[in-house]
Structures are given as structure tokens and as C-alpha cells.
Amino acid sequence: MALNKRQVKFLKKRAHTIDPIFQIGKNGMTDTILSELTDAIEKRELIKVQLLQNTLETNADVKTYIEEHSPIKVIQSIGNVLVLYKSSSNENNRFISDQVRNIQ
């Protein structure tokens, strides 16, 4: 699902008050972390990931890895924090995606 500007703006606004729930450190982005991200985003739909100072990867590297290896979209990158979004496949967990779908 491609997001339009209004939908992205809505998601950025919702993400403003969310704290990062994952941290990427010196081991960088791995398949294990991506698997955990996928599980978490399936339940929450919108999460933040923080890159620690000791990581050797840049925001662009992590963004590319996530988007190439999963259906997760990187909505925003500010400093060392990435905002990730994916619509949940479980209808009981679709709180944000239903609102995003109604935005034109």
C-alpha cells in the first residue's frame, strides 16, 4: 500500500508521542532483529527504533535493509531514530491502519 502525503503526516503525528522500543547497537541490523521488529509491528503497527552511538550503521543503511527484507515502511528518520509502519494482518490489531485507510 502506497501512502500519500496526508497519511504520512498523520503517522508522523501519531509517532511523535511514542518512545523507541528497539535499539540497534554495535552488532548492527541482523535477521534476528528484523524478525523481532516484524513481530512487534504486527501488534502495534507503528513503532520507533533507535540507533545507538556505538553502531557502525547509518540510518540510510538500516532503512534500506528494513525496506528490502520486509514489508515494513520507514516513515521518518530524525537523528538516530526511525519511525516504522506496517498494517497488521490481524484485524484485532488494526487500530492505526484503519484510520490511515480513511485518510484521502
Protein Blocks (a to p, Z undefined) as FASTA:
>chain_A
ZZdfklmmmmmmmmmmpccfbdcdfkopafklmmmmmmmmmmnopacddddfkbcbdfkl
mmmmmmmmpcbdcfbdchjaccdddddfbfklmmmlmmmmmpZZ
